[in-house]
Amino acid sequence: MKNKVKELRKSKGIKQADLAYAVGSTVRTISRIETGKRDASLILALKIAKQLEKPVEEVFEDG
């Protein structure tokens, strides 16, 4: 699953650790999602999108 987590996170000045804390995850998980090594669960994807103030469809793309 392609995503814009890193791009959107950096544009808002949010650190990986801060995003991880806000969504109840770990820095390692956020890093792996950003690099495409792991797909976010639906719940985690929704939480990340909410923190980035974007629709989930804008943050994560199928394909």
N, CA and C atoms as a LAMMPS dump frame, in Angstrom:
ITEM: TIMESTEP
0
ITEM: NUMBER OF ATOMS
189
ITEM: BOX BOUNDS ff ff ff
-5.0000000000000000e+02 5.0000000000000000e+02
-5.0000000000000000e+02 5.0000000000000000e+02
-5.0000000000000000e+02 5.0000000000000000e+02
ITEM: ATOMS id mol type element x y z
1 1 1 N 0.843 -1.175 0
2 1 2 C 0 0 0
3 1 3 C 0.889 1.239 0
4 2 1 N 0.688 2.099 -0.974
5 2 2 C 1.441 3.353 -1.028
6 2 3 C 0.853 4.32 -0.015
7 3 1 N 1.703 5.186 0.519
8 3 2 C 1.194 6.167 1.465
9 3 3 C 2.035 7.435 1.441
10 4 1 N 1.465 8.487 1.998
11 4 2 C 2.125 9.783 2.081
12 4 3 C 2.371 10.173 3.533
13 5 1 N 2.482 9.184 4.405
14 5 2 C 2.623 9.472 5.836
15 5 3 C 3.848 10.338 6.099
16 6 1 N 4.989 9.932 5.595
17 6 2 C 6.226 10.665 5.874
18 6 3 C 6.146 12.099 5.341
19 7 1 N 5.698 12.233 4.11
20 7 2 C 5.585 13.558 3.485
21 7 3 C 4.647 14.467 4.278
22 8 1 N 3.485 13.961 4.629
23 8 2 C 2.51 14.76 5.364
24 8 3 C 2.973 15.041 6.796
25 9 1 N 3.584 14.047 7.423
26 9 2 C 4.083 14.214 8.793
27 9 3 C 5.138 15.311 8.831
28 10 1 N 6.088 15.258 7.894
29 10 2 C 7.16 16.257 7.867
30 10 3 C 6.628 17.652 7.55
31 11 1 N 5.624 17.725 6.673
32 11 2 C 5.069 19.037 6.313
33 11 3 C 4.387 19.698 7.515
34 12 1 N 3.946 18.893 8.468
35 12 2 C 3.313 19.421 9.684
36 12 3 C 4.319 19.578 10.829
37 13 1 N 5.58 19.188 10.587
38 13 2 C 6.604 19.316 11.619
39 13 3 C 6.436 18.328 12.76
40 14 1 N 5.852 17.184 12.47
41 14 2 C 5.626 16.159 13.496
42 14 3 C 6.733 15.107 13.422
43 15 1 N 7.31 14.773 14.558
44 15 2 C 8.334 13.728 14.624
45 15 3 C 7.668 12.361 14.646
46 16 1 N 8.395 11.355 14.171
47 16 2 C 7.876 9.988 14.195
48 16 3 C 7.44 9.592 15.6
49 17 1 N 8.237 9.93 16.588
50 17 2 C 7.925 9.558 17.968
51 17 3 C 6.622 10.198 18.438
52 18 1 N 6.401 11.443 18.043
53 18 2 C 5.177 12.136 18.439
54 18 3 C 3.95 11.531 17.764
55 19 1 N 4.085 11.189 16.483
56 19 2 C 2.981 10.551 15.776
57 19 3 C 2.697 9.177 16.371
58 20 1 N 3.745 8.432 16.628
59 20 2 C 3.582 7.091 17.212
60 20 3 C 2.846 7.177 18.55
61 21 1 N 3.243 8.098 19.392
62 21 2 C 2.601 8.266 20.698
63 21 3 C 1.127 8.641 20.534
64 22 1 N 0.867 9.559 19.619
65 22 2 C -0.498 10.06 19.424
66 22 3 C -1.457 8.981 18.937
67 23 1 N -0.933 8.014 18.18
68 23 2 C -1.804 6.961 17.633
69 23 3 C -1.689 5.649 18.399
70 24 1 N -0.9 5.645 19.466
71 24 2 C -0.76 4.441 20.279
72 24 3 C 0.053 3.351 19.623
73 25 1 N 1.097 3.754 18.91
74 25 2 C 1.94 2.803 18.198
75 25 3 C 3.391 3.011 18.605
76 26 1 N 4.31 2.435 17.828
77 26 2 C 5.737 2.591 18.107
78 26 3 C 6.411 3.313 16.947
79 27 1 N 7.571 3.88 17.222
80 27 2 C 8.357 4.543 16.177
81 27 3 C 8.709 3.539 15.087
82 28 1 N 9.042 2.336 15.486
83 28 2 C 9.409 1.304 14.506
84 28 3 C 8.247 1.028 13.551
85 29 1 N 7.052 0.929 14.086
86 29 2 C 5.879 0.673 13.238
87 29 3 C 5.647 1.833 12.274
88 30 1 N 5.725 3.06 12.765
89 30 2 C 5.53 4.234 11.903
90 30 3 C 6.597 4.248 10.816
91 31 1 N 7.834 3.974 11.175
92 31 2 C 8.92 3.939 10.204
93 31 3 C 8.674 2.888 9.126
94 32 1 N 8.252 1.705 9.537
95 32 2 C 7.998 0.626 8.579
96 32 3 C 6.812 0.947 7.676
97 33 1 N 5.816 1.631 8.188
98 33 2 C 4.688 2.054 7.349
99 33 3 C 5.165 3.089 6.333
100 34 1 N 5.955 4.052 6.792
101 34 2 C 6.452 5.102 5.904
102 34 3 C 7.318 4.554 4.778
103 35 1 N 8.078 3.521 5.043
104 35 2 C 8.967 2.957 4.023
105 35 3 C 8.306 1.863 3.2
106 36 1 N 7.059 1.554 3.509
107 36 2 C 6.341 0.537 2.75
108 36 3 C 6.656 -0.89 3.136
109 37 1 N 7.364 -1.064 4.242
110 37 2 C 7.709 -2.413 4.705
111 37 3 C 6.577 -3.054 5.491
112 38 1 N 5.581 -2.238 5.836
113 38 2 C 4.428 -2.739 6.573
114 38 3 C 3.203 -1.92 6.187
115 39 1 N 2.073 -2.593 6.08
116 39 2 C 0.816 -1.893 5.845
117 39 3 C 0.175 -1.592 7.195
118 40 1 N -0.45 -0.448 7.271
119 40 2 C -1.16 -0.079 8.495
120 40 3 C -2.491 -0.821 8.547
121 41 1 N -2.879 -1.225 9.745
122 41 2 C -4.223 -1.786 9.914
123 41 3 C -5.222 -0.67 9.642
124 42 1 N -6.462 -1.028 9.433
125 42 2 C -7.493 -0.02 9.17
126 42 3 C -7.598 0.969 10.327
127 43 1 N -7.604 0.463 11.531
128 43 2 C -7.719 1.344 12.708
129 43 3 C -6.522 2.281 12.804
130 44 1 N -5.322 1.745 12.598
131 44 2 C -4.123 2.576 12.679
132 44 3 C -4.109 3.595 11.541
133 45 1 N -4.514 3.196 10.348
134 45 2 C -4.571 4.122 9.22
135 45 3 C -5.521 5.285 9.515
136 46 1 N -6.664 4.977 10.098
137 46 2 C -7.623 6.025 10.457
138 46 3 C -7.055 6.968 11.509
139 47 1 N -6.36 6.418 12.501
140 47 2 C -5.756 7.249 13.547
141 47 3 C -4.661 8.151 12.976
142 48 1 N -3.84 7.593 12.09
143 48 2 C -2.763 8.38 11.473
144 48 3 C -3.363 9.51 10.644
145 49 1 N -4.36 9.197 9.834
146 49 2 C -5.003 10.217 9.008
147 49 3 C -5.597 11.329 9.871
148 50 1 N -6.217 10.955 10.971
149 50 2 C -6.807 11.958 11.868
150 50 3 C -5.725 12.878 12.433
151 51 1 N -4.601 12.312 12.85
152 51 2 C -3.509 13.124 13.397
153 51 3 C -2.914 14.05 12.335
154 52 1 N -2.901 13.584 11.08
155 52 2 C -2.359 14.394 9.99
156 52 3 C -3.411 15.337 9.397
157 53 1 N -4.627 15.256 9.938
158 53 2 C -5.742 16.116 9.524
159 53 3 C -6.028 15.992 8.025
160 54 1 N -6.039 14.753 7.547
161 54 2 C -6.318 14.454 6.145
162 54 3 C -7.268 13.274 6.068
163 55 1 N -8.032 13.164 4.981
164 55 2 C -8.862 11.97 4.792
165 55 3 C -7.956 10.748 4.591
166 56 1 N -8.37 9.625 5.09
167 56 2 C -7.547 8.418 4.988
168 56 3 C -7.215 8.098 3.532
169 57 1 N -8.127 8.411 2.614
170 57 2 C -7.891 8.151 1.196
171 57 3 C -6.744 9.006 0.631
172 58 1 N -6.5 10.143 1.246
173 58 2 C -5.411 11.01 0.812
174 58 3 C -4.062 10.552 1.37
175 59 1 N -4.085 9.924 2.52
176 59 2 C -2.851 9.461 3.164
177 59 3 C -2.412 8.108 2.625
178 60 1 N -3.37 7.227 2.393
179 60 2 C -3.072 5.865 1.947
180 60 3 C -3.747 5.579 0.621
181 61 1 N -2.974 4.974 -0.3
182 61 2 C -3.495 4.607 -1.618
183 61 3 C -3.39 3.098 -1.801
184 62 1 N -4.396 2.509 -2.386
185 62 2 C -4.347 1.084 -2.703
186 62 3 C -3.555 0.908 -3.98
187 63 1 N -2.615 -0.027 -3.954
188 63 2 C -1.891 -0.3 -5.181
189 63 3 C -0.449 -0.144 -4.989
